[in-house]
Amino acid sequence: MYNYQIEDILKKINVLLLVAIMVFVSCATKIPFEQTCLTCVQSQRINCKGDDCPQTVMVGSNCIAIMDETGEKINMNYILTQEKIQITGGIPLTIAKIRGRYFVAGKMFRNLWILTPCENEARVKFIPFPMNVIDEAPIFEITGDNLLIKDANNRYAFEYDIDAKKWINQKARAGE
């Protein structure tokens, strides 16, 4: 009887350890994210067609990206470090808010960054672009449930299915 009690205790400990490991592994990287306009109607939508998509640049020595339209402030240090871009001001970015998530790309980026805000932080994930590096801040367009990412010279156009979380309809000129 005593052995059965020890086995039950060990099983419970194993389950607790497994749950703790799952919680630890599921924690995503988080960055500082100041949501200054949570109740503004404008901050809940971004009309994103052609060239009127929100574009901004880094400001100050802390590499804070500010969405002029809504006031959100995103600390870009982590993302720039991961992109292997020198942390400095004046890096052109394109930022769009779609259904509560922020999509960020910029000059010399290799990835599309997806930020999911929670209080004054944002969970950060990235999706590698189908081509090596985006050499200028791209143009974003919302096409149904997808995000179209392209450049002004039509050298590439990638469509990202936000719900399926994958690239569709990839086009790039030969040699790009």
OpenMM code with the backbone's topology and positions (N, CA, C; nanometers):
from openmm import Vec3, app, unit

residues = "MET TYR ASN TYR GLN ILE GLU ASP ILE LEU LYS LYS ILE ASN VAL LEU LEU LEU VAL ALA ILE MET VAL PHE VAL SER CYS ALA THR LYS ILE PRO PHE GLU GLN THR CYS LEU THR CYS VAL GLN SER GLN ARG ILE ASN CYS LYS GLY ASP ASP CYS PRO GLN THR VAL MET VAL GLY SER ASN CYS ILE ALA ILE MET ASP GLU THR GLY GLU LYS ILE ASN MET ASN TYR ILE LEU THR GLN GLU LYS ILE GLN ILE THR GLY GLY ILE PRO LEU THR ILE ALA LYS ILE ARG GLY ARG TYR PHE VAL ALA GLY LYS MET PHE ARG ASN LEU TRP ILE LEU THR PRO CYS GLU ASN GLU ALA ARG VAL LYS PHE ILE PRO PHE PRO MET ASN VAL ILE ASP GLU ALA PRO ILE PHE GLU ILE THR GLY ASP ASN LEU LEU ILE LYS ASP ALA ASN ASN ARG TYR ALA PHE GLU TYR ASP ILE ASP ALA LYS LYS TRP ILE ASN GLN LYS ALA ARG ALA GLY GLU".split()
positions = [
    Vec3(0.0831, -0.1188, 0.0000),
    Vec3(0.0000, 0.0000, 0.0000),
    Vec3(0.0872, 0.1248, 0.0000),
    Vec3(0.1959, 0.1200, 0.0736),
    Vec3(0.2858, 0.2335, 0.0819),
    Vec3(0.3467, 0.2646, -0.0548),
    Vec3(0.3836, 0.1643, -0.1342),
    Vec3(0.4415, 0.1835, -0.2678),
    Vec3(0.3433, 0.2502, -0.3627),
    Vec3(0.2153, 0.2159, -0.3504),
    Vec3(0.1139, 0.2770, -0.4362),
    Vec3(0.0999, 0.4266, -0.4076),
    Vec3(0.1096, 0.4656, -0.2812),
    Vec3(0.1022, 0.6070, -0.2454),
    Vec3(0.2220, 0.6836, -0.3019),
    Vec3(0.3392, 0.6227, -0.2956),
    Vec3(0.4582, 0.6876, -0.3505),
    Vec3(0.4451, 0.7005, -0.5021),
    Vec3(0.3940, 0.5962, -0.5668),
    Vec3(0.3745, 0.6024, -0.7124),
    Vec3(0.2757, 0.7128, -0.7492),
    Vec3(0.1667, 0.7259, -0.6740),
    Vec3(0.0689, 0.8329, -0.6994),
    Vec3(0.1323, 0.9700, -0.6838),
    Vec3(0.2120, 0.9864, -0.5798),
    Vec3(0.2792, 1.1145, -0.5566),
    Vec3(0.3761, 1.1442, -0.6705),
    Vec3(0.4519, 1.0442, -0.7152),
    Vec3(0.5459, 1.0640, -0.8257),
    Vec3(0.4730, 1.0981, -0.9551),
    Vec3(0.3604, 1.0358, -0.9809),
    Vec3(0.2809, 1.0674, -1.1008),
    Vec3(0.2330, 1.2125, -1.0965),
    Vec3(0.1870, 1.2548, -0.9798),
    Vec3(0.1397, 1.3928, -0.9660),
    Vec3(0.2544, 1.4922, -0.9845),
    Vec3(0.3707, 1.4582, -0.9313),
    Vec3(0.4878, 1.5454, -0.9491),
    Vec3(0.5256, 1.5525, -1.0966),
    Vec3(0.5240, 1.4403, -1.1653),
    Vec3(0.5555, 1.4388, -1.3087),
    Vec3(0.4581, 1.5236, -1.3885),
    Vec3(0.3297, 1.5145, -1.3551),
    Vec3(0.2297, 1.5958, -1.4246),
    Vec3(0.2560, 1.7434, -1.3989),
    Vec3(0.2840, 1.7795, -1.2736),
    Vec3(0.3121, 1.9195, -1.2407),
    Vec3(0.4377, 1.9693, -1.3129),
    Vec3(0.5402, 1.8865, -1.3192),
    Vec3(0.6618, 1.9247, -1.3905),
    Vec3(0.6336, 1.9446, -1.5394),
    Vec3(0.5542, 1.8548, -1.5974),
    Vec3(0.5194, 1.8671, -1.7381),
    Vec3(0.4430, 1.9961, -1.7654),
    Vec3(0.3481, 2.0288, -1.6780),
    Vec3(0.2718, 2.1541, -1.6924),
    Vec3(0.3648, 2.2742, -1.6791),
    Vec3(0.4550, 2.2704, -1.5827),
    Vec3(0.5482, 2.3821, -1.5641),
    Vec3(0.6379, 2.3990, -1.6863),
    Vec3(0.6858, 2.2893, -1.7429),
    Vec3(0.7700, 2.2971, -1.8629),
    Vec3(0.6909, 2.3531, -1.9796),
    Vec3(0.5656, 2.3099, -1.9960),
    Vec3(0.4826, 2.3609, -2.1061),
    Vec3(0.4593, 2.5113, -2.0925),
    Vec3(0.4356, 2.5566, -1.9706),
    Vec3(0.4152, 2.7009, -1.9485),
    Vec3(0.5429, 2.7765, -1.9807),
    Vec3(0.6563, 2.7258, -1.9365),
    Vec3(0.7841, 2.7920, -1.9614),
    Vec3(0.8147, 2.7979, -2.1105),
    Vec3(0.7916, 2.6892, -2.1834),
    Vec3(0.8217, 2.6845, -2.3263),
    Vec3(0.7275, 2.7742, -2.4050),
    Vec3(0.6027, 2.7865, -2.3601),
    Vec3(0.5054, 2.8646, -2.4359),
    Vec3(0.5228, 3.0152, -2.4199),
    Vec3(0.6044, 3.0586, -2.3276),
    Vec3(0.6256, 3.2017, -2.3075),
    Vec3(0.6989, 3.2592, -2.4273),
    Vec3(0.6403, 3.3594, -2.4891),
    Vec3(0.7015, 3.4233, -2.6047),
    Vec3(0.7877, 3.5402, -2.5595),
    Vec3(0.8759, 3.5824, -2.6476),
    Vec3(0.9550, 3.7020, -2.6214),
    Vec3(0.8610, 3.8210, -2.6135),
    Vec3(0.8871, 3.9090, -2.5204),
    Vec3(0.8040, 4.0285, -2.5047),
    Vec3(0.8916, 4.1521, -2.5111),
    Vec3(0.8355, 4.2598, -2.5661),
    Vec3(0.9053, 4.3875, -2.5743),
    Vec3(0.8171, 4.4957, -2.5135),
    Vec3(0.8766, 4.6082, -2.4690),
    Vec3(0.7954, 4.7193, -2.4195),
    Vec3(0.7063, 4.7755, -2.5305),
    Vec3(0.5803, 4.7996, -2.4962),
    Vec3(0.4816, 4.8475, -2.5928),
    Vec3(0.3828, 4.9340, -2.5169),
    Vec3(0.3809, 5.0625, -2.5470),
    Vec3(0.2935, 5.1555, -2.4745),
    Vec3(0.1690, 5.1820, -2.5568),
    Vec3(0.0564, 5.1331, -2.5066),
    Vec3(-0.0709, 5.1575, -2.5733),
    Vec3(-0.1319, 5.2825, -2.5119),
    Vec3(-0.1174, 5.3938, -2.5780),
    Vec3(-0.1607, 5.5207, -2.5198),
    Vec3(-0.3028, 5.5566, -2.5569),
    Vec3(-0.3627, 5.4823, -2.6478),
    Vec3(-0.4916, 5.5246, -2.7007),
    Vec3(-0.5877, 5.4062, -2.7082),
    Vec3(-0.6003, 5.3314, -2.6004),
    Vec3(-0.6816, 5.2100, -2.6037),
    Vec3(-0.8284, 5.2358, -2.6330),
    Vec3(-0.8790, 5.3507, -2.5915),
    Vec3(-1.0221, 5.3741, -2.6087),
    Vec3(-1.0542, 5.4542, -2.7339),
    Vec3(-0.9530, 5.4982, -2.8064),
    Vec3(-0.9789, 5.5762, -2.9264),
    Vec3(-1.0338, 5.4863, -3.0369),
    Vec3(-1.1388, 5.5289, -3.1027),
    Vec3(-1.1933, 5.4524, -3.2142),
    Vec3(-1.0891, 5.4411, -3.3243),
    Vec3(-1.0155, 5.5490, -3.3473),
    Vec3(-0.9164, 5.5485, -3.4549),
    Vec3(-0.8087, 5.4438, -3.4311),
    Vec3(-0.7746, 5.4164, -3.3053),
    Vec3(-0.6676, 5.3204, -3.2796),
    Vec3(-0.7122, 5.1775, -3.3042),
    Vec3(-0.8411, 5.1557, -3.3182),
    Vec3(-0.8911, 5.0207, -3.3403),
    Vec3(-0.8981, 4.9844, -3.4888),
    Vec3(-0.8701, 5.0785, -3.5764),
    Vec3(-0.8745, 5.0479, -3.7197),
    Vec3(-0.7684, 5.1290, -3.7918),
    Vec3(-0.7187, 5.0728, -3.8978),
    Vec3(-0.6280, 5.1466, -3.9845),
    Vec3(-0.6731, 5.1205, -4.1266),
    Vec3(-0.7127, 5.2245, -4.1945),
    Vec3(-0.7455, 5.2103, -4.3354),
    Vec3(-0.6146, 5.2049, -4.4110),
    Vec3(-0.5907, 5.0962, -4.4763),
    Vec3(-0.4593, 5.0723, -4.5336),
    Vec3(-0.4755, 5.0393, -4.6810),
    Vec3(-0.4725, 5.1370, -4.7647),
    Vec3(-0.4821, 5.1176, -4.9092),
    Vec3(-0.3693, 5.1939, -4.9763),
    Vec3(-0.2933, 5.1251, -5.0578),
    Vec3(-0.1872, 5.1902, -5.1340),
    Vec3(-0.0877, 5.2606, -5.0454),
    Vec3(-0.0590, 5.3857, -5.0780),
    Vec3(0.0448, 5.4598, -5.0084),
    Vec3(-0.0021, 5.5271, -4.8796),
    Vec3(-0.1315, 5.5146, -4.8421),
    Vec3(-0.1748, 5.5841, -4.7211),
    Vec3(-0.1606, 5.4979, -4.5962),
    Vec3(-0.0866, 5.3859, -4.6075),
    Vec3(-0.0632, 5.3025, -4.4899),
    Vec3(0.0293, 5.3754, -4.3936),
    Vec3(0.0142, 5.3491, -4.2651),
    Vec3(0.0979, 5.4210, -4.1687),
    Vec3(0.2446, 5.3856, -4.1839),
    Vec3(0.3261, 5.4848, -4.2024),
    Vec3(0.4705, 5.4662, -4.2032),
    Vec3(0.5274, 5.5603, -4.0994),
    Vec3(0.6310, 5.5174, -4.0348),
    Vec3(0.6939, 5.6004, -3.9331),
    Vec3(0.8427, 5.5703, -3.9338),
    Vec3(0.9190, 5.6423, -3.8564),
    Vec3(1.0636, 5.6178, -3.8436),
    Vec3(1.0976, 5.6106, -3.6958),
    Vec3(1.2148, 5.5592, -3.6673),
    Vec3(1.2625, 5.5576, -3.5299),
    Vec3(1.2843, 5.7003, -3.4823),
    Vec3(1.2584, 5.7229, -3.3572),
    Vec3(1.2860, 5.8544, -3.3008),
    Vec3(1.3638, 5.8375, -3.1712),
    Vec3(1.4506, 5.9299, -3.1436),
    Vec3(1.5259, 5.9304, -3.0189),
    Vec3(1.6306, 5.8210, -3.0113),
    Vec3(1.7079, 5.8246, -2.9065),
    Vec3(1.8170, 5.7295, -2.8897),
    Vec3(1.7684, 5.5936, -2.8411),
    Vec3(1.6433, 5.5847, -2.7962),
    Vec3(1.5909, 5.4580, -2.7457),
    Vec3(1.5237, 5.3744, -2.8535),
    Vec3(1.5291, 5.4180, -2.9779),
    Vec3(1.4693, 5.3450, -3.0897),
    Vec3(1.3225, 5.3129, -3.0645),
    Vec3(1.2463, 5.4142, -3.0372),
    Vec3(1.1031, 5.3993, -3.0153),
    Vec3(1.0311, 5.4349, -3.1450),
    Vec3(0.9479, 5.3435, -3.1944),
    Vec3(0.8639, 5.3715, -3.3111),
    Vec3(0.7300, 5.4212, -3.2581),
    Vec3(0.6855, 5.5347, -3.3085),
    Vec3(0.5593, 5.5925, -3.2641),
    Vec3(0.4627, 5.5933, -3.3821),
    Vec3(0.3446, 5.5365, -3.3616),
    Vec3(0.2416, 5.5427, -3.4643),
    Vec3(0.1740, 5.6790, -3.4512),
    Vec3(0.2040, 5.7667, -3.5457),
    Vec3(0.1513, 5.9027, -3.5395),
    Vec3(-0.0010, 5.9037, -3.5328),
    Vec3(-0.0648, 5.8114, -3.6031),
    Vec3(-0.2105, 5.8099, -3.6129),
    Vec3(-0.2776, 5.7794, -3.4799),
    Vec3(-0.2150, 5.6966, -3.3960),
    Vec3(-0.2825, 5.6481, -3.2758),
    Vec3(-0.2038, 5.6670, -3.1470),
    Vec3(-0.0748, 5.6953, -3.1550),
    Vec3(0.0042, 5.7235, -3.0368),
    Vec3(0.0739, 5.6052, -2.9731),
    Vec3(0.0547, 5.4837, -3.0238),
    Vec3(0.1239, 5.3693, -2.9651),
    Vec3(0.2737, 5.3856, -2.9818),
    Vec3(0.3487, 5.3385, -2.8824),
    Vec3(0.4946, 5.3464, -2.8858),
    Vec3(0.5504, 5.2055, -2.8745),
    Vec3(0.6355, 5.1686, -2.9695),
    Vec3(0.6932, 5.0342, -2.9733),
    Vec3(0.8443, 5.0460, -2.9595),
    Vec3(0.8991, 4.9776, -2.8607),
    Vec3(1.0438, 4.9737, -2.8443),
    Vec3(1.0990, 4.8731, -2.9442),
    Vec3(1.1801, 4.9185, -3.0383),
    Vec3(1.2274, 4.8363, -3.1493),
    Vec3(1.3650, 4.7741, -3.1263),
    Vec3(1.4253, 4.7939, -3.0090),
    Vec3(1.5610, 4.7421, -2.9853),
    Vec3(1.5721, 4.5923, -3.0115),
    Vec3(1.4814, 4.5141, -2.9556),
    Vec3(1.4880, 4.3682, -2.9716),
    Vec3(1.4766, 4.3282, -3.1191),
    Vec3(1.3796, 4.3868, -3.1885),
    Vec3(1.3571, 4.3512, -3.3292),
    Vec3(1.4783, 4.3892, -3.4134),
    Vec3(1.5325, 4.5086, -3.3933),
    Vec3(1.6497, 4.5507, -3.4714),
    Vec3(1.7700, 4.4607, -3.4434),
    Vec3(1.7853, 4.4208, -3.3183),
    Vec3(1.8960, 4.3300, -3.2843),
    Vec3(1.8789, 4.1961, -3.3558),
    Vec3(1.7578, 4.1440, -3.3562),
    Vec3(1.7325, 4.0168, -3.4235),
    Vec3(1.7514, 4.0280, -3.5751),
    Vec3(1.7215, 4.1446, -3.6308),
    Vec3(1.7386, 4.1678, -3.7744),
    Vec3(1.8838, 4.2001, -3.8100),
    Vec3(1.9689, 4.2122, -3.7087),
    Vec3(2.1101, 4.2478, -3.7262),
    Vec3(2.1251, 4.3844, -3.7950),
    Vec3(2.0407, 4.4768, -3.7513),
    Vec3(2.0442, 4.6144, -3.8011),
    Vec3(2.0986, 4.7014, -3.6888),
    Vec3(2.1920, 4.7894, -3.7213),
    Vec3(2.2504, 4.8768, -3.6207),
    Vec3(2.1411, 4.9602, -3.5565),
    Vec3(2.1402, 4.9603, -3.4238),
    Vec3(2.0375, 5.0334, -3.3499),
    Vec3(2.0676, 5.1819, -3.3598),
    Vec3(1.9802, 5.2505, -3.4297),
    Vec3(1.9967, 5.3936, -3.4543),
    Vec3(1.8606, 5.4547, -3.4825),
    Vec3(1.8533, 5.5841, -3.4901),
    Vec3(1.7296, 5.6517, -3.5268),
    Vec3(1.7181, 5.6630, -3.6777),
    Vec3(1.5976, 5.6914, -3.7243),
    Vec3(1.5759, 5.7202, -3.8650),
    Vec3(1.5605, 5.5994, -3.9562),
    Vec3(1.5357, 5.4817, -3.9031),
    Vec3(1.5160, 5.3637, -3.9870),
    Vec3(1.3708, 5.3620, -4.0330),
    Vec3(1.3460, 5.3618, -4.1644),
    Vec3(1.2067, 5.3618, -4.2125),
    Vec3(1.1363, 5.2293, -4.1829),
    Vec3(1.0165, 5.2391, -4.1298),
    Vec3(0.9340, 5.1227, -4.0980),
    Vec3(0.7970, 5.1380, -4.1605),
    Vec3(0.7293, 5.0257, -4.1767),
    Vec3(0.5874, 5.0260, -4.2085),
    Vec3(0.5190, 4.9464, -4.0987),
    Vec3(0.4155, 5.0052, -4.0407),
    Vec3(0.3431, 4.9417, -3.9309),
    Vec3(0.1951, 4.9465, -3.9632),
    Vec3(0.1276, 4.8322, -3.9493),
    Vec3(-0.0174, 4.8294, -3.9669),
    Vec3(-0.0792, 4.7521, -3.8519),
    Vec3(-0.1915, 4.8020, -3.8044),
    Vec3(-0.2662, 4.7331, -3.6998),
    Vec3(-0.3851, 4.6649, -3.7654),
    Vec3(-0.3908, 4.5325, -3.7501),
    Vec3(-0.4989, 4.4557, -3.8092),
    Vec3(-0.5548, 4.3639, -3.7023),
    Vec3(-0.6818, 4.3819, -3.6701),
    Vec3(-0.7513, 4.3006, -3.5704),
    Vec3(-0.6722, 4.2873, -3.4402),
    Vec3(-0.6205, 4.3994, -3.3921),
    Vec3(-0.5538, 4.4024, -3.2628),
    Vec3(-0.4076, 4.3629, -3.2628),
    Vec3(-0.3552, 4.3172, -3.3748),
    Vec3(-0.2140, 4.2817, -3.3837),
    Vec3(-0.1441, 4.3836, -3.4728),
    Vec3(-0.0148, 4.4014, -3.4482),
    Vec3(0.0649, 4.4954, -3.5249),
    Vec3(0.1605, 4.4171, -3.6127),
    Vec3(0.1682, 4.4573, -3.7383),
    Vec3(0.2590, 4.3965, -3.8348),
    Vec3(0.3636, 4.5011, -3.8684),
    Vec3(0.4914, 4.4634, -3.8547),
    Vec3(0.6010, 4.5585, -3.8693),
    Vec3(0.7045, 4.5022, -3.9658),
    Vec3(0.7469, 4.5858, -4.0587),
    Vec3(0.8589, 4.5529, -4.1475),
    Vec3(0.9308, 4.6836, -4.1763),
    Vec3(1.0531, 4.6731, -4.2220),
    Vec3(1.1283, 4.7949, -4.2481),
    Vec3(1.2438, 4.7707, -4.3418),
    Vec3(1.3149, 4.8768, -4.3652),
    Vec3(1.4314, 4.8726, -4.4528),
    Vec3(1.5335, 4.7729, -4.3993),
    Vec3(1.5797, 4.6834, -4.4860),
    Vec3(1.6803, 4.5804, -4.4573),
    Vec3(1.6295, 4.4701, -4.3643),
    Vec3(1.4983, 4.4571, -4.3515),
    Vec3(1.4416, 4.3512, -4.2695),
    Vec3(1.4414, 4.2192, -4.3467),
    Vec3(1.4591, 4.1105, -4.2740),
    Vec3(1.4495, 3.9752, -4.3311),
    Vec3(1.3193, 3.9074, -4.2905),
    Vec3(1.2437, 3.9704, -4.1988),
    Vec3(1.1246, 3.9087, -4.1421),
    Vec3(1.0092, 4.0073, -4.1318),
    Vec3(0.8895, 3.9522, -4.1334),
    Vec3(0.7696, 4.0262, -4.0968),
    Vec3(0.7487, 3.9999, -3.9485),
    Vec3(0.7385, 4.1058, -3.8696),
    Vec3(0.7238, 4.0930, -3.7251),
    Vec3(0.5785, 4.1118, -3.6875),
    Vec3(0.5292, 4.0249, -3.6001),
    Vec3(0.3907, 4.0298, -3.5554),
    Vec3(0.3915, 4.0537, -3.4053),
    Vec3(0.3308, 4.1638, -3.3637),
    Vec3(0.3275, 4.2027, -3.2233),
    Vec3(0.1847, 4.1922, -3.1725),
    Vec3(0.1680, 4.1233, -3.0614),
    Vec3(0.0372, 4.1106, -2.9979),
    Vec3(0.0449, 4.1790, -2.8627),
    Vec3(-0.0163, 4.2989, -2.8498),
    Vec3(-0.0049, 4.3744, -2.7258),
    Vec3(-0.0827, 4.3118, -2.6102),
    Vec3(-0.0259, 4.3279, -2.4928),
    Vec3(-0.0904, 4.2876, -2.3683),
    Vec3(-0.0392, 4.3837, -2.2614),
    Vec3(-0.1248, 4.4730, -2.2164),
    Vec3(-0.0891, 4.5793, -2.1231),
    Vec3(0.0231, 4.6642, -2.1830),
    Vec3(0.1364, 4.6779, -2.1156),
    Vec3(0.2448, 4.7621, -2.1687),
    Vec3(0.3587, 4.6790, -2.2267),
    Vec3(0.3244, 4.5616, -2.2782),
    Vec3(0.4206, 4.4763, -2.3465),
    Vec3(0.3541, 4.4203, -2.4709),
    Vec3(0.4338, 4.3634, -2.5562),
    Vec3(0.3800, 4.2956, -2.6735),
    Vec3(0.4562, 4.1658, -2.6943),
    Vec3(0.3832, 4.0569, -2.7159),
    Vec3(0.4476, 3.9320, -2.7540),
    Vec3(0.4949, 3.9486, -2.8977),
    Vec3(0.6121, 3.8955, -2.9260),
    Vec3(0.6746, 3.9167, -3.0565),
    Vec3(0.6989, 3.7824, -3.1241),
    Vec3(0.6552, 3.7735, -3.2501),
    Vec3(0.6854, 3.6580, -3.3351),
    Vec3(0.7310, 3.7128, -3.4698),
    Vec3(0.8004, 3.6297, -3.5457),
    Vec3(0.8392, 3.6741, -3.6783),
    Vec3(0.8153, 3.5630, -3.7799),
    Vec3(0.7961, 3.6058, -3.9039),
    Vec3(0.7798, 3.5158, -4.0173),
    Vec3(0.8839, 3.5586, -4.1201),
    Vec3(0.9758, 3.4707, -4.1590),
    Vec3(1.0769, 3.5083, -4.2589),
    Vec3(1.0109, 3.5454, -4.3922),
    Vec3(1.0625, 3.6510, -4.4545),
    Vec3(1.0145, 3.6888, -4.5876),
    Vec3(1.0545, 3.5825, -4.6891),
    Vec3(0.9774, 3.5672, -4.7951),
    Vec3(1.0130, 3.4712, -4.8998),
    Vec3(1.1437, 3.5051, -4.9715),
    Vec3(1.1858, 3.6305, -4.9687),
    Vec3(1.3147, 3.6677, -5.0259),
    Vec3(1.4080, 3.7071, -4.9123),
    Vec3(1.5361, 3.7190, -4.9397),
    Vec3(1.6346, 3.7385, -4.8338),
    Vec3(1.6143, 3.8638, -4.7508),
    Vec3(1.6153, 3.9806, -4.8144),
    Vec3(1.6109, 4.1067, -4.7410),
    Vec3(1.5220, 4.2051, -4.8150),
    Vec3(1.4428, 4.2798, -4.7390),
    Vec3(1.3638, 4.3892, -4.7953),
    Vec3(1.4517, 4.5136, -4.7872),
    Vec3(1.4907, 4.5694, -4.9038),
    Vec3(1.5897, 4.6777, -4.9034),
    Vec3(1.5314, 4.8164, -4.8801),
    Vec3(1.3999, 4.8271, -4.8664),
    Vec3(1.3369, 4.9548, -4.8323),
    Vec3(1.2113, 4.9247, -4.7518),
    Vec3(1.1592, 5.0237, -4.6831),
    Vec3(1.0352, 5.0026, -4.6079),
    Vec3(0.9248, 4.9669, -4.7064),
    Vec3(0.8579, 4.8534, -4.6868),
    Vec3(0.7573, 4.8107, -4.7838),
    Vec3(0.6270, 4.8885, -4.7714),
    Vec3(0.5395, 4.8650, -4.8655),
    Vec3(0.4037, 4.9192, -4.8634),
    Vec3(0.3125, 4.8053, -4.8199),
    Vec3(0.2227, 4.8322, -4.7262),
    Vec3(0.1258, 4.7334, -4.6812),
    Vec3(-0.0103, 4.7663, -4.7404),
    Vec3(-0.0849, 4.6631, -4.7792),
    Vec3(-0.2256, 4.6761, -4.8164),
    Vec3(-0.3014, 4.5627, -4.7515),
    Vec3(-0.4227, 4.5911, -4.7073),
    Vec3(-0.5075, 4.4861, -4.6529),
    Vec3(-0.5974, 4.4383, -4.7657),
    Vec3(-0.5925, 4.3085, -4.7929),
    Vec3(-0.6738, 4.2495, -4.8987),
    Vec3(-0.7579, 4.1386, -4.8358),
    Vec3(-0.8814, 4.1704, -4.7990),
    Vec3(-0.9649, 4.0732, -4.7292),
    Vec3(-0.9057, 4.0416, -4.5936),
    Vec3(-0.8727, 3.9142, -4.5704),
    Vec3(-0.8109, 3.8729, -4.4440),
    Vec3(-0.6601, 3.8619, -4.4559),
    Vec3(-0.6036, 3.9156, -4.5619),
    Vec3(-0.4603, 3.9018, -4.5873),
    Vec3(-0.3906, 4.0372, -4.5848),
    Vec3(-0.2592, 4.0308, -4.5670),
    Vec3(-0.1751, 4.1499, -4.5708),
    Vec3(-0.0851, 4.1390, -4.6927),
    Vec3(-0.0990, 4.2319, -4.7854),
    Vec3(-0.0145, 4.2367, -4.9044),
    Vec3(0.1045, 4.3266, -4.8737),
    Vec3(0.2229, 4.2736, -4.9006),
    Vec3(0.3472, 4.3465, -4.8748),
    Vec3(0.4190, 4.3597, -5.0074),
    Vec3(0.4486, 4.4855, -5.0466),
    Vec3(0.5143, 4.5078, -5.1754),
    Vec3(0.6036, 4.6291, -5.1665),
    Vec3(0.6816, 4.6507, -5.2739),
    Vec3(0.7630, 4.7714, -5.2770),
    Vec3(0.7057, 4.8673, -5.3818),
    Vec3(0.7518, 4.9889, -5.3799),
    Vec3(0.7000, 5.0923, -5.4689),
    Vec3(0.7340, 5.0654, -5.6152),
    Vec3(0.8387, 4.9873, -5.6420),
    Vec3(0.8827, 4.9614, -5.7795),
    Vec3(0.8331, 4.8281, -5.8342),
    Vec3(0.7425, 4.7620, -5.7660),
    Vec3(0.6866, 4.6333, -5.8081),
    Vec3(0.7912, 4.5252, -5.8310),
    Vec3(0.8995, 4.5272, -5.7534),
    Vec3(0.9996, 4.4208, -5.7637),
    Vec3(0.9530, 4.2947, -5.6934),
    Vec3(0.8674, 4.3097, -5.5929),
    Vec3(0.8141, 4.1941, -5.5220),
    Vec3(0.6748, 4.2275, -5.4688),
    Vec3(0.5990, 4.1234, -5.4437),
    Vec3(0.4693, 4.1344, -5.3775),
    Vec3(0.4437, 4.0011, -5.3084),
    Vec3(0.4254, 4.0065, -5.1778),
    Vec3(0.3988, 3.8866, -5.0988),
    Vec3(0.2677, 3.9078, -5.0256),
    Vec3(0.1875, 3.8048, -5.0232),
    Vec3(0.0622, 3.8127, -4.9510),
    Vec3(0.0688, 3.7160, -4.8338),
    Vec3(0.0391, 3.7666, -4.7146),
    Vec3(0.0441, 3.6874, -4.5933),
    Vec3(-0.0978, 3.6630, -4.5448),
    Vec3(-0.1365, 3.5371, -4.5333),
    Vec3(-0.2676, 3.5002, -4.4820),
    Vec3(-0.2608, 3.5071, -4.3298),
    Vec3(-0.3278, 3.6061, -4.2729),
    Vec3(-0.3189, 3.6335, -4.1299),
    Vec3(-0.3754, 3.5185, -4.0466),
    Vec3(-0.4849, 3.4581, -4.0928),
    Vec3(-0.5464, 3.3503, -4.0162),
    Vec3(-0.4701, 3.2185, -4.0302),
    Vec3(-0.4283, 3.1845, -4.1519),
    Vec3(-0.3554, 3.0593, -4.1745),
    Vec3(-0.2078, 3.0716, -4.1356),
    Vec3(-0.1614, 3.1949, -4.1165),
    Vec3(-0.0226, 3.2234, -4.0761),
    Vec3(0.0782, 3.1657, -4.1745),
    Vec3(0.0581, 3.1985, -4.3034),
    Vec3(0.1526, 3.1519, -4.4049),
    Vec3(0.1500, 3.2471, -4.5246),
    Vec3(0.2579, 3.2413, -4.6025),
    Vec3(0.2695, 3.3224, -4.7234),
    Vec3(0.1896, 3.2572, -4.8361),
    Vec3(0.1218, 3.3422, -4.9134),
    Vec3(0.0525, 3.2967, -5.0340),
    Vec3(0.0815, 3.3992, -5.1430),
    Vec3(0.0651, 3.3635, -5.2664),
    Vec3(0.0804, 3.4563, -5.3799),
    Vec3(0.2106, 3.5355, -5.3749),
    Vec3(0.3216, 3.4655, -5.3813),
    Vec3(0.4532, 3.5297, -5.3785),
    Vec3(0.4980, 3.5616, -5.5196),
    Vec3(0.5371, 3.6867, -5.5416),
    Vec3(0.5899, 3.7281, -5.6712),
    Vec3(0.7155, 3.8115, -5.6500),
    Vec3(0.8203, 3.7773, -5.7222),
    Vec3(0.9428, 3.8578, -5.7213),
    Vec3(1.0018, 3.8512, -5.8611),
    Vec3(1.0575, 3.9621, -5.9067),
    Vec3(1.1228, 3.9640, -6.0378),
    Vec3(1.2424, 3.8714, -6.0383),
    Vec3(1.2730, 3.8174, -6.1520),
    Vec3(1.3888, 3.7293, -6.1653),
    Vec3(1.5143, 3.8038, -6.1226),
    Vec3(1.5983, 3.7366, -6.0468),
    Vec3(1.7222, 3.7969, -6.0004),
    Vec3(1.7094, 3.8745, -5.8728),
    Vec3(1.5880, 3.8847, -5.8187),
    Vec3(1.5675, 3.9602, -5.6941),
    Vec3(1.5920, 3.8702, -5.5756),
] * unit.nanometer
topology = app.Topology()
chain = topology.addChain("A")
for resn in residues:
    res = topology.addResidue(resn, chain)
    for name in ("N", "CA", "C"):
        topology.addAtom(name, app.Element.getBySymbol(name[0]), res)
